[in-house]
């Protein structure tokens, strides 16, 4: 039986999933890897950890399914976006650790660019706000801080890539240095109106153009995996940044369609069609996967800490031993008892975009129990998503009448019900919540004829689980007001600390 293999390279783990033609999961494997924190606000990965965890999970998934490389019709790749890897073209060795999208080391550089009046220029070209979240300032940091890097880059000896580029380079033994439009649009160096690397932005960040990968469409055959890696000659036929992959996996193909992914962060995307529009409410505009080989766009609200707050409860506070235990702990109490957690551990993303905000836990009493903190942590995810939806609703006539959800934290029934209550609209969870990987599989499968068209895929889709709002709107309004008060306090904390 033929399958599609999807590689889902995330921030804290690498997954490989085999999909059957009906979209069901045949086998999967997941490998966590090390998080590196050299300094406060710095987040890095070892590029080889990314590669080996992804390859081992792929081989493990095939083994679990009893499948061989010849059983795989195509391979799709979806990945954590904005994370930067720079490597030597001759040796294929990275010259520095991967600098992760969460990393804030270049906040000062970005702030200076804003003060220099560059924000409008960058937004008009890239749809992005100037922020260390995106790739450009990270690449510049490597070139400026690693001995000999700039000279090698200018001589054409170094390659830059987001994680998809790094994986494909290694999967093809250095034959292909490519990325797709969705990943390119996250670098702050790609002109999403013209569909090219932007010379002015490359000059602004002092990044040689010869470092940049070729940009391809998200669905189409790119090359084959080399046989030496144990994955045969499987064609690579799909690439998408993880959130655009999830948007495609939810089949949000029409303007107005939207989804939210509850992963390490939360990412809300709304398809806005073929016309570039710049947000008035500090959302970003990004490219999405196009089967028609034309530029198509979405508004995006990026929340830096979503499901990662559960990992923080597990690893830092030791309140739970496994992430799966958080729902039971949160349900051990009837509510948060006034406890509010603002997980601004790496600043705040949309719609605030405050790189200097700090995490805040407020409302503690003598009666506070671990369950209250766990509940506040889960509620913080839903509060942040609600803020972004408010911003999106203010941008267009396509008001949300439902929210499609996916990602690891979307399996949490308590969280999904609380989200529906806050929004006052139904929340729809698909039978397969791994829609990021599913989107990459769809892109690859459509490229090689595994699926004929999106209509065939839609006909195979299983029914959603539906969460209807149940709470009193007055009570949810009170909770949101308390949340917004806490968010403002988290923004002012750094200012107060400096003044002290």
LODO-879446 format. One record per atom (N, C-alpha, C): residue in three letters; x, y negated, z. Coordinates in pm, whole numbers, plus 50000, padded with zeros to 5 digits. Example, Ala and Ser with C-alpha at 12.3 -4.5 7.8 and 13.67 -1.06 7.14 Angstrom:
BEGIN
ala513195056950780 ala512305045050780 ala513205033050780 ser512855022550708 ser513675010650714 ser512904999750787 
This chain:
BEGIN
unk500845012050000 unk500005000050000 unk500884987550000 unk500604977949913 unk501424965749908 unk501044956050020 unk502044948250064 unk501844938450169 unk502514925350130 unk502174914950206 unk502904902350201 unk503624900850335 unk504904897450330 unk505684895250451 unk505794880250475 unk505414875950594 unk505504861850630 unk506534860250741 unk507474851150719 unk508454847550822 unk508014834250883 unk507774834451013 unk507274822651084 unk508344818651186 unk509204809351145 unk510324805451230 unk509914793351315 unk509694795751443 unk509194785351532 unk510254779651623 unk509814770951713 unk510734763651799 unk511334772351909 unk510554781751959 unk511044790152070 unk511184804752031 unk510654808651915 unk510754822551873 unk510634823551722 unk511054834951671 unk510894838151529 unk509954850151518 unk509004849051428 unk508054859951407 unk508124864851264 unk507764877251246 unk507564882851113 unk506244890351118 unk505394888051019 unk504074894351016 unk503824900050877 unk503344912450873 unk502924918750748 unk501424917450736 unk500974911950623 unk499544910150598 unk499074919450487 unk497884925050508 unk497234932850402 unk496424923350314 unk495814928850208 unk495124920150114 unk493874913750175 unk493284919950276 unk492114913850339 unk492484903450444 unk493784900150454 unk494244890050548 unk494474895150688 unk494264908050711 unk494484913750844 unk495974916050868 unk496344916050997 unk497734918351035 unk497984933351044 unk498954938150969 unk499314952250969 unk500354955051077 unk501324946351090 unk502364947751192 unk503014934251212 unk503554932451332 unk504244919851360 unk505354922251461 unk506284912951465 unk507384913451561 unk507784899151595 unk508134896951719 unk508504883551764 unk509754884351851 unk510694875351825 unk511934874751902 unk512134860551954 unk512174858852085 unk512504845852141 unk514014843552130 unk514424830952130 unk515854827952126 unk516164816252218 unk517424814052238 unk517894804752340 unk517614790152304 unk517194782552405 unk517044768052394 unk518274761652460 unk518854751852394 unk520094745652442 unk519824731052473 unk520184726852596 unk519944713052641 unk521264706952688 unk522094701952595 unk523424696952634 unk523374684452722 unk522384675852700 unk522224663652777 unk520744660852794 unk520414651452880 unk519024647652900 unk518434642652768 unk517314648552728 unk516644644652604 unk517194651152479 unk518264659252493 unk518844666152378 unk518284680352373 unk517944685052254 unk517454698652235 unk518134704552112 unk518784715952128 unk519504722252018 unk519204737152010 unk519474742751893 unk519444757251872 unk520744761351804 unk521164773451830 unk522264779251753 unk521674784051620 unk522124778951505 unk521554783151377 unk521614798251354 unk522644804651409 unk522724819151395 unk521684826251478 unk521294820351592 unk520184826051670 unk518894825551589 unk518704814251519 unk517524812951432 unk517544823851326 unk518674825451259 unk518794834951150 unk518644849451197 unk519404853051299 unk519384867151342 unk518034871051403 unk517424861851478 unk516114865051535 unk515074866851426 unk515184858851319 unk514224859951210 unk514424872651129 unk515684875951100 unk515954888151024 unk515584900551103 unk515934900751231 unk515644912751311 unk514154914651330 unk513404903651342 unk511954904951355 unk511344910051225 unk511904905851112 unk511394910550982 unk511604925650966 unk512804930050996 unk513104944350982 unk512274952451081 unk512094947051202 unk511284953951303 unk509834955151259 unk509284944551198 unk507894944951151 unk507714955551043 unk508674956350951 unk508604966650847 unk508664980650909 unk509534982151007 unk509674995151073 unk508384999251142 unk507754989751211 unk506514992851281 unk505394996851185 unk505404991051066 unk504374994350968 unk504725006650885 unk505945011650902 unk506405022650818 unk506545018450674 unk506845005750653 unk506935000150518 unk508384998650475 unk508614999050345 unk509934996750287 unk509914984050203 unk511074978650173 unk511094966250094 unk510294966949966 unk510254978649901 unk509504979749776 unk507984978949797 unk507554980049925 unk506124978549955 unk505704963949971 unk506674954949969 unk506404940749992 unk506304933549858 unk505134927949830 unk504924920949703 unk505654907649699 unk505704900949812 unk506374887849818 unk506584883949963 unk507454874149980 unk507774868950112 unk507454854050116 unk506794849650224 unk506534835550246 unk507234830950372 unk507684818550372 unk508414812950486 unk507694800550535 unk507484799950666 unk506984787850730 unk507864785150851 unk508024772750888 unk509114769450981 unk508844757051064 unk509524756451180 unk509564744051256 unk510134733251164 unk509484721751164 unk509874711151072 unk510834701351141 unk511444692751062 unk512294681751107 unk513624686051169 unk513734698451217 unk514964703351277 unk516064703451172 unk517244698951211 unk518344696251117 unk519474706351132 unk519894711851020 unk521094720451016 unk521984715450903 unk523264713850934 unk524254709950833 unk525324720750830 unk525614725950711 unk526584736750701 unk527564734450586 unk528674741650594 unk529724741050493 unk529314749750375 unk529314744150255 unk528874751650138 unk529774763650108 unk531074762350137 unk532014773150103 unk531944784650200 unk531834781550328 unk531854792250431 unk530454796150478 unk529464787950447 unk528084789650496 unk527984788650649 unk529004782850712 unk528994781350857 unk528484767450896 unk527564766750993 unk527104753651041 unk528254746051105 unk528254732951090 unk529314724751151 unk528904719851290 unk527624722251326 unk527124718251458 unk525834726051482 unk525404726751606 unk524124732951636 unk522994726151560 unk521894733351542 unk520674727251488 unk520164716951589 unk519884704851544 unk519274694651630 unk517764695451609 unk517054698751717 unk515644702451710 unk514754690051700 unk513594691951643 unk512634680951624 unk512304673751755 unk512394680751867 unk512074674751997 unk513184665652049 unk514354666151988 unk515534659152039 unk515364643952030 unk515784636852136 unk515574622352143 unk516894614552146 unk518014620652112 unk519304613852124 unk519434601452036 unk518664600951930 unk518784589651837 unk517684579151859 unk517064579351977 unk515984569652005 unk516494555351993 unk517714552752042 unk518274539252035 unk518494534751892 unk519004543851808 unk519214540751667 unk517904537251598 unk516874545251626 unk515574542751564 unk514974529551613 unk515134526851740 unk514624514351795 unk515294502251730 unk516594503451702 unk517314492551637 unk516804490351494 unk516484501151424 unk515944500051288 unk514594492951289 unk513774496051390 unk512484489251403 unk512704474451429 unk513624471251518 unk513924457251549 unk514484449851428 unk515134457251339 unk515684451251217 unk514634449751107 unk513374453351139 unk512284451351044 unk512154461650936 unk512644474050962 unk512624484350858 unk511384493150860 unk510534491650962 unk509424501150977 unk508464501050859 unk508084489350809 unk507154488750697 unk507744495250572 unk509034492950548 unk509714498950433 unk509654514150440 unk509984519350558 unk509994533850576 unk508584539550563 unk507594533050621 unk506224538150615 unk505684538150473 unk505974527850397 unk505454526950260 unk506044537550169 unk507254541750199 unk507914551950117 unk507634566150165 unk507624568150297 unk507594581750353 unk506304585250425 unk505494575250459 unk504294577750538 unk504574579850686 unk505844578650726 unk506264581750862 unk506584569150941 unk506534570351071 unk507034560051161 unk508504562651189 unk509254552251214 unk510674554251248 unk510734560151389 unk511224572351397 unk511244579451524 unk512314590351518 unk512974593251632 unk513974603951633 unk513394617751606 unk512064619051609 unk511384631551575 unk511774636451436 unk511914627251342 unk512174630951204 unk513664633151179 unk513994638351061 unk515334643951038 unk516434633651016 unk516124622350955 unk517154613350902 unk518194609151005 unk517744604151120 unk518704599251219 unk519514610651280 unk518974622651280 unk519704634351330 unk520874637951236 unk520584637451105 unk521654640151008 unk522764629751024 unk522364617251034 unk523344606451048 unk524184608351174 unk523554613051281 unk524284615251406 unk525374625751387 unk525044636551318 unk526034647051293 unk527194641551211 unk526884634151106 unk527944628651020 unk528834618951095 unk528254611851191 unk529004601751265 unk529774607451385 unk529394619251431 unk529954624251556 unk530754637251545 unk530694643951431 unk531474656151413 unk532694652751327 unk533844655651379 unk535094651851313 unk535174657251170 unk535424648351077 unk535604652050937 unk534314654350861 unk533154653450929 unk531894656550863 unk531564646950750 unk531734634050775 unk531364624250672 unk532224625850547 unk533534628050566 unk534424629650451 unk534024641850368 unk533704652950438 unk533294665150367 unk531954663050294 unk531044655850360 unk529734653450299 unk529884645250172 unk530704634950177 unk530894626350061 unk531614633649948 unk532374643949984 unk533064652049883 unk532174663249829 unk530924663949877 unk529984674149828 unk530184687749889 unk530894688450003 unk531204701450063 unk530214705850171 unk529294696850208 unk528324700150312 unk526914700450255 unk526094709050312 unk524684709950274 unk523824706950396 unk522764699350374 unk521764697150478 unk520534705350445 unk519894710050549 unk518604716650528 unk517774716650654 unk516454716550634 unk515564720150742 unk515624735450754 unk514924741150848 unk515104755350878 unk514784764350759 unk513804760650679 unk513494768650560 unk514694769450466 unk515384758150448 unk516554757950360 unk517654767050413 unk517884766550544 unk518914774750606 unk518594789650589 unk517344793450609 unk516954807450592 unk517114811950447 unk516644803850353 unk516704807750212 unk518154808450164 unk518984799050209 unk520404799450174 unk521004812950213 unk520694817450334 unk521254830050383 unk520554842250323 unk519254841350300 unk518534852450239 unk518984854950095 unk519464844450028 unk519904845749888 unk521434845249875 unk522134846949988 unk523604846749988 unk524154833849926 unk523524822649957 unk524024809749911 unk523684806149768 unk522824813949704 unk522474810949564 unk521444799849553 unk520624798149657 unk519554788349650 unk519644778449766 unk519754765649731 unk519714754849831 unk518474746649799 unk517344750649860 unk516054744849826 unk515254741849952 unk514264733449935 unk513194731550032 unk511934729149953 unk510804727650021 unk509574724649949 unk509124710449981 unk508104705849914 unk507634692149931 unk507184689350074 unk506554699250138 unk506034696650273 unk507164694350372 unk508214702350364 unk509354700450454 unk510144687850419 unk510304685250291 unk511024673150249 unk510334660650302 unk509014661050308 unk508264649150350 unk508434646050498 unk509114654950573 unk509314652950716 unk510704647550750 unk511504644950650 unk512894641050675 unk513074626050694 unk512114617850656 unk512214603150654 unk513204598550547 unk513454607450450 unk514354604250339 unk513694606750204 unk512464611850206 unk511784615950084 unk510634606550055 unk510614601249934 unk509554592049893 unk508334600249852 unk507284600149935 unk506134608749908 unk505164602449809 unk505414590349767 unk504624584149660 unk505194588049525 unk506524588049515 unk507194591249388 unk507604605849379 unk507684612849494 unk508044627049493 unk509514629449471 unk510394620749524 unk511844622249507 unk512564618049635 unk513814622849649 unk514674617549754 unk514874602649726 unk514774594549828 unk514784580149810 unk516194574549827 unk516714568449723 unk518084563249726 unk518264552449833 unk517274543949849 unk517384533149948 unk517464538650090 unk516674548950118 unk516674554650253 unk517954562550279 unk518444569550177 unk519724576550192 unk520834566450222 unk520774555050156 unk521764544550182 unk521584538850322 unk520344536550363 unk520064530950496 unk520664539550606 unk520544552850592 unk521054561950694 unk522464566950665 unk523044562250554 unk524414565750515 unk524574580850498 unk523634586650424 unk523644601150400 unk523894603650251 unk524974610450215 unk525264613150074 unk524184621650009 unk523774617849890 unk522674624849822 unk523044639249787 unk524354642049772 unk524764655549734 unk524534665749845 unk524184661249964 unk523854670450073 unk522454676250060 unk521594669649982 unk520174672649986 unk519804684749901 unk518824692549947 unk518394704349869 unk517484700749753 unk517374709749658 unk516384708449551 unk514994710149613 unk514034702349564 unk512674702849618 unk511774710649522 unk511074720649574 unk510204729149493 unk508764728449545 unk507834733549466 unk506444734549511 unk506324745749614 unk505304745049695 unk505164754449807 unk504824768549762 unk504174769949647 unk503774783049597 unk504414785349461 unk505294795149455 unk506014798149331 unk507254806249362 unk507664814749270 unk508834823349294 unk510114814949292 unk510924816549395 unk512134808549412 unk513394816749389 unk513384829049432 unk514544837749420 unk514254850749493 unk515224859549494 unk515054872349562 unk515984873449681 unk515534880949781 unk516394883949896 unk517474893449849 unk518714891049891 unk519804899849852 unk519684913249924 unk520044923749857 unk519874937349911 unk520744939850034 unk521804932050053 unk522704934350165 unk522064931350300 unk520944924450301 unk520324920450426 unk519254930350474 unk519094941350406 unk518154951450451 unk516704948450417 unk516474938450332 unk515114935150290 unk514954936750140 unk515814944950080 unk515674948249939 unk515764936049850 unk514994936049744 unk514974924949648 unk513604918349650 unk513094915749769 unk511764909749785 unk511784895549729 unk510834891949644 unk510784878149593 unk510314868349701 unk511034857149713 unk510604846149800 unk509684837349716 unk508424836049759 unk507444829449671 unk506584819149742 unk506854816549869 unk506064806449940 unk506914799550045 unk506804786350054 unk507494778550158 unk506524767650205 unk506464765750336 unk505684754550389 unk506134751450530 unk506204738650563 unk506354734850701 unk505214740850782 unk505464743950908 unk504504751950983 unk503104745850987 unk502984732751004 unk501644726951016 unk500924726250882 unk501654723750776 unk501024724350643 unk500664738850609 unk501484748250657 unk501144762350639 unk499844765850708 unk499674760850830 unk498434763450904 unk497234756950837 unk497414744850783 unk496324738150712 unk495884746650593 unk496864752250521 unk496534760750406 unk495944773950455 unk496474779250564 unk495944791650620 unk494504790450665 unk494094778350705 unk492694775750741 unk491854772250618 unk492494772450500 unk491834769250373 unk491174755550376 unk491914745950434 unk491464731850434 unk491914725450304 unk491204728450197 unk491644724750063 unk490944712550009 unk489924707550081 unk489174695850033 unk489434684050125 unk489324671950069 unk489474659850150 unk488444660050262 unk488914657150383 unk488054657550500 unk488234670050584 unk488694681050523 unk488944693350599 unk490104691050696 unk490004696650817 unk491044694350918 unk491194706451008 unk492364707251071 unk492644717951168 unk493594712651274 unk493584719351389 unk494584716551492 unk495274729551531 unk496584729151533 unk497384740651574 unk497914738351715 unk497654748051801 unk498104747651940 unk499334756551952 unk500484750951919 unk501734758251929 unk502594752252039 unk503914752052019 unk504804745352113 unk504354730952132 unk504084724252020 unk503404711452021 unk502004713551965 unk501244702851953 unk499944703551887 unk499984694551764 unk499404699351655 unk499504692051531 unk498154692251460 unk497574680451451 unk496254678851391 unk496434672851253 unk495994680051150 unk496094675251012 unk494714674550950 unk494504663650875 unk493254661950799 unk493604659050654 unk493144667550565 unk493344665850422 unk492674652850377 unk493454643950309 unk492874631250261 unk492924630150109 unk493344641150040 unk493274641249894 unk494534636649825 unk494384631549702 unk495524628749615 unk496014614249621 unk495404606149706 unk495794592049714 unk496554589349843 unk497744583749831 unk498524580149950 unk497844568850024 unk497634570750154 unk497044560450239 unk497914559250363 unk498224547050403 unk498994544550525 unk498034542150641 unk498254548950752 unk497364548050867 unk497464534550936 unk496334529750987 unk496304517451065 unk496434520251215 unk496404533051255 unk496374536551396 unk497544545751434 unk498674543451372 unk499924550151406 unk499864565451392 unk499014570051299 unk499114583751252 unk500144583751140 unk500604595351102 unk501534595950989 unk500834602050869 unk501354599250751 unk500844604950628 unk501904614650577 unk501474626550539 unk502434636850502 unk501944644450380 unk502854650850308 unk502474659250195 unk501984672850244 unk501044678550170 unk500524691750202 unk500734701150084 unk500454713850104 unk500664723850000 unk499664721749886 unk500154721849765 unk499314719749648 unk499474731249550 unk498374737749519 unk498404748249417 unk498364742249277 unk497984729449268 unk497834722749138 unk499114715649094 unk500164717049176 unk501454710649145 unk501314695549123 unk500604689549218 unk500494674949223 unk500574671049370 unk500964658749393 unk501134654149529 unk499774652449596 unk499614659049712 unk498394657949790 unk498774654949934 unk497884647950006 unk498274641850134 unk497344645650248 unk497864643550369 unk497064645150491 unk497494634750592 unk496544630550676 unk496904623550799 unk497324634150900 unk498304630650981 unk498754639851085 unk498944632551217 unk498484638851322 unk498784634551457 unk499654645051522 unk500884641251558 unk501864650751612 unk501974648851763 unk501714659551836 unk501814659651982 unk503004668352019 unk503974662752088 unk505244669652107 unk505154681552202 unk504394680352310 unk504294691152408 unk502844695852416 unk502584707652361 unk501284714052370 unk501414726652452 unk501484738052382 unk501654750752451 unk502954751552530 unk503924743052497 unk505204743052570 unk505004739452717 unk503894733052751 unk503644729752892 unk503424742552973 unk502904752952908 unk502724765852976 unk504084772352999 unk504954771352900 unk506324776452917 unk507024769053031 unk506754756153045 unk507324748253155 unk506824753153290 unk505544756453299 unk505004762053422 unk505684775253457 unk505984782953353 unk506604796153373 unk508084795053408 unk508824787453330 unk510284787553342 unk510814777553445 unk510134766153459 unk510634755653547 unk509984755953685 unk508664756853688 unk507974756853817 unk507774770853874 unk507944781153789 unk507814795053832 unk506414798053888 unk505394791153836 unk504034793553883 unk503434806253825 unk503934810353709 unk503484822653645 unk504704830353595 unk504524843353578 unk505634851653528 unk505584853153376 unk504394852353320 unk504214853353175 unk503184843053132 unk503344837753011 unk502434827352962 unk500994832152961 unk500774844952940 unk499424850352935 unk498694849353068 unk499414846753176 unk498804846053310 unk498184832353338 unk498414822453254 unk498024808853288 unk496514807053294 unk495784813953205 unk494324812153204 unk493704817053334 unk494144828653381 unk493604833953506 unk493934824853624 unk495154819353626 unk495534810353735 unk494674797653729 unk494474792253609 unk493664780153595 unk492214782553635 unk491714794553609 unk490324797753641 unk490134801553787 unk491234801953863 unk491114804954007 unk490544793054083 unk490444781454016 unk489834769554076 unk488744764653980 unk487774757054033 unk486644752853949 unk486994740853861 unk487974732753903 unk488434721453824 unk489824717653872 unk490384706853818 unk491754703053854 unk491824695353986 unk490664692454046 unk490604685354173 unk491354671954167 unk491234665154054 unk491854652054040 unk493294652153996 unk493894663853980 unk495284664553936 unk495354662153785 unk496264653553743 unk496474650653601 unk497954652453570 unk498234659853463 unk499614661753417 unk499744655653279 unk500654646053264 unk500984640353133 unk502324646453091 unk502334655652996 unk503564662952962 unk504454655352864 unk504824643152902 unk505684634852814 unk507144638352840 unk507474651152831 unk508824655652863 unk509854650852762 unk509394648452639 unk510284643352533 unk509664630952470 unk509044622652555 unk508324611052506 unk506924614852464 unk506184605252410 unk504824607452363 unk504774605952211 unk504064615052146 unk503854614052002 unk502604606051972 unk501854610351870 unk500654603051826 unk499614603051938 unk498814592351946 unk498914579951868 unk499774569351937 unk500554573252038 unk501304563752119 unk502694560652061 unk503404571352020 unk504764570151967 unk505654561952062 unk505774567152183 unk506614560952285 unk507734570852319 unk508924568352262 unk510044577552281 unk510594577252423 unk510214567052500 unk510774565352634 unk509804569152745 unk508584573252712 unk507634577452815 unk508174589752888 unk507784591053015 unk508244602253098 unk507064610753143 unk507334623553167 unk506314632453219 unk505844627753356 unk504564630753386 unk503984625753511 unk502964635753563 unk503054638953693 unk502084647453762 unk501514639153876 unk500224636453870 unk499624626753961 unk498314632454017 unk497894626854134 unk496644631354194 unk496814642854292 unk498054644954340 unk498324656054432 unk497774653054571 unk497244663454636 unk496724662454772 unk497234674154854 unk496964673754984 unk497314685155069 unk496594697855023 unk495434696054962 unk494624707454918 unk495054712954782 unk495994706354714 unk496394710454579 unk496994724454579 unk496504732854489 unk496954746654473 unk497614748454336 unk498394759154319 unk498964761854186 unk497914762054075 unk496704766854108 unk495644767354008 unk495264753553956 unk495284743654045 unk494964729954003 unk496004724653904 unk497274727753932 unk498354723153842 unk498254730353708 unk497974743453713 unk497824751153589 unk496664745853506 unk495564742753574 unk494394737553501 unk494704723753441 unk495374715353519 unk495754702153467 unk496674703353347 unk497544713453348 unk498464715453236 unk497684719153109 unk496734728453121 unk495934732153005 unk495064720552958 unk494494713353053 unk493654701953016 unk494454691152944 unk495734689652979 unk496554679452913 unk496644681852763 unk496624694452723 unk496684697652580 unk495434692352511 unk494274695252569 unk493004690952509 unk492844675852511 unk493294669352618 unk493214654752625 unk494014648352512 unk495224653452487 unk496064647752382 unk495434649452244 unk494864661152220 unk494204663752092 unk493024654252073 unk492264652052179 unk491104643052172 unk491524628852136 unk492654624352191 unk493144610852159 unk493474609552011 unk494074620051954 unk494424619551812 unk493174619851725 unk492184627851764 unk490934628351686 unk490234614851688 unk490264607951802 unk489704594451807 unk490374585451704 unk491694586351696 unk492434578051599 unk492064581751456 unk491924594651427 unk491564598851291 unk490144594651256 unk489244595851352 unk487864591651326 unk487774576851291 unk488684568951348 unk488684554551321 unk489284551151185 unk489934561051121 unk490614558550993 unk489704560450872 unk488704569250883 unk487964572650761 unk486494575250791 unk485734576650684 unk484314579750696 unk484094594650723 unk485154602750709 unk485034617150730 unk485194620350879 unk484174616850957 unk484214619551101 unk484184634651125 unk484844638651231 unk484884652751266 unk483494657451312 unk482994668051248 unk481754674251294 unk482034688051353 unk483284692751336 unk483754705051396 unk485284704651392 unk485914713151472 unk487374713851472 unk487804728251453 unk488554730951347 unk489134744251325 unk490444744951404 unk490664755851472 unk491834756951560 unk492594769751531 unk493864769651568 unk494704781551554 unk495924779851643 unk496834789351635 unk498054788851716 unk497934797051843 unk499074799151907 unk499134807952023 unk498204804052136 unk498134790952170 unk497294786652282 unk495814786652247 unk495474788152119 unk494054788152080 unk493344800852126 unk494074811052168 unk493434823152219 unk492894821152359 unk493234809952422 unk492804806952558 unk491374801552555 unk490424809852597 unk489004806052591 unk488704793852677 unk489314792952795 unk489054781552882 unk489474768552817 unk490654768652755 unk491154756752686 unk490244752952570 unk489814762852491 unk488964759852375 unk487604754352419 unk487054759752528 unk485774754552577 unk485934740252628 unk487034737652700 unk487274724152750 unk487474714452633 unk488134719052526 unk488314710552409 unk486974707052345 unk486094716852332 unk484754714352276 unk483984704552364 unk484104706152496 unk483404697252588 unk483894682952576 unk485224681152567 unk485774667652555 unk485334660852426 unk485324668452318 unk485034662752186 unk483534661352159 unk482744669952223 unk481314669852196 unk480954675652061 unk481844683752002 unk481604690551874 unk482054705051887 unk481564713951798 unk481984727851805 unk483474729651771 unk484094739251835 unk485464743351806 unk485404757351746 unk486024759251629 unk485954771951557 unk487334778551554 unk487384790751607 unk488634798351610 unk488524810351517 unk489434811751420 unk489334822851326 unk489704836151391 unk489324846951325 unk489644860251375 unk491154862251381 unk491874856851281 unk493344857251280 unk493824843351317 unk494354842051440 unk494804828851486 unk496204825451436 unk496894835051379 unk498244832451326 unk498144826251187 unk497444815051178 unk497184809251046 unk498404802150988 unk499384798751071 unk500624793251016 unk501304803550928 unk501484815550982 unk502064826450903 unk501144830650790 unk499834830450816 unk498874834350713 unk498924824750594 unk499104811650623 unk499214801950514 unk500414804650426 unk501564807850489 unk502754811250410 unk502514823850327 unk501784833450385 unk501464845650311 unk500554842650192 unk499544834250215 unk498654830450104 unk499434823849991 unk500334814550026 unk501114807449924 unk501954817149841 unk502604826649911 unk503434836549841 unk502574846149759 unk501484850749819 unk500634860449750 unk499964854849627 unk499544842149634 unk498934835749517 unk499944834049405 unk501214831949440 unk502254829849338 unk502534842549258 unk502334854249320 unk502684866849252 unk501454874849212 unk500254869149229 unk499044876149188 unk498504885949289 unk499044886049411 unk498524894749516 unk497074890849548 unk496824877549548 unk495454872349551 unk495254864149425 unk494064864649370 unk493794857649244 unk493644842649264 unk492914838749368 unk492614824549390 unk492114822649533 unk492014810249580 unk491534807749717 unk490114812749741 unk489284812849637 unk487914817749653 unk487894832449693 unk488794840349635 unk488874854449673 unk489304855749819 unk490284847449858 unk490754847749997 unk489614844050093 unk488854833750058 unk487754829250145 unk486714840250163 unk486464847950056 unk485454858650063 unk485884869850158 unk487184870850183 unk487714881350271 unk487814876750416 unk487614863850441 unk487804858150574 unk486724863050671 unk487154866750791 unk486224871450893 unk485624859750971 unk484514862251038 unk483794851751109 unk484624845551221 unk484344832751246 unk485034825551352 unk484334827751486 unk485104825951595 unk484514824551728 unk484184809951748 unk482984807151793 unk482504793351798 unk482284789151944 unk482894777951982 unk482744772352116 unk481904759652106 unk480704759852164 unk479814748352161 unk480024739752285 unk479944726352272 unk480094717852390 unk478964720052490 unk479334720452619 unk478344723152725 unk478344712552834 unk479394704652843 unk479564695452956 unk478724682852941 unk478504676253053 unk477824663353056 unk478754652752995 unk478324645652891 unk479194635452828 unk479684624852927 unk478874621453026 unk479304611553124 unk480494616653205 unk480474629553238 unk481574635453314 unk482844636053229 unk482724639853102 unk483924640453017 unk484484626452994 unk483614616452984 unk484094602652969 unk484884598453093 unk484424602453211 unk485144599253335 unk486504606053338 unk486554618653296 unk487824625953292 unk488804619553195 unk488304615253079 unk489184609152980 unk489704595653028 unk488864588153099 unk489324575453153 unk490464577553253 unk490334587653336 unk491384590853432 unk492664595153360 unk492514602953254 unk493654607153173 unk494364595053113 unk493614585953052 unk494224574252988 unk494964565653090 unk494444564853210 unk495134557453316 unk496494563853345 unk496524577153351 unk497774584153378 unk498764582553263 unk498254582653140 unk499144580853024 unk499824567153030 unk499084556953063 unk499674543553073 unk500734543153182 unk500514550153290 unk501524550753397 unk502794557853348 unk502634568153265 unk503814575253214 unk504634566453122 unk503974557453049 unk504684548252960 unk505474537953041 unk504914533453152 unk505534522853229 unk506604527953325 unk506654541053344 unk507584546553442 unk509034542953408 unk509424544653281 unk510804541953242 unk511134527253259 unk510164518353227 unk510394504053245 unk510594500553393 unk509734506453477 unk509844503953622 unk511174509053676 unk511604520553625 unk512854526653670 unk514044517753634 unk514014511953512 unk515114503253469 unk515164490653554 unk513974485053584 unk513934472853664 unk514444475353805 unk514174487353858 unk514634490753992 unk516164492053994 
